[in-house]
Amino acid sequence: MHECDPLSALGAQLGAEGLTITYTAAGLVVTNEDLPATDKITCRERSDDGGRQWYWAGRTPLAEAHPDHLMNAILKVRAHRNRCAGTVECER
């Protein structure tokens, strides 16, 4: 179990959509065969949003880590992966 339960919810949904999800102590690692990049998704506070929990790809905030924002987070992860296509690792 992760410190941030929304991370597990995000991983389950991304996995159901065909992405390969690996849970690590540092967060989720997202891969698929179509793009060479890997993304490490974490969950932590966003100070400029009142300390609410957010999903992050490196230093990039993706979406608030709340069930109401899960679909938005999935879209942001996919968009982030597409922007990083052609790189070996994408942790921007």
ABEGO torsion letter per residue (X at the ends): XBABAAAAAAAAAAAAAGBBBBBBAAEBBBBBAABABBBBBBBBBBAAAGGBBBBBBEABBABBBBAAAAAAAAAAAAAAAAAABGBABBBX
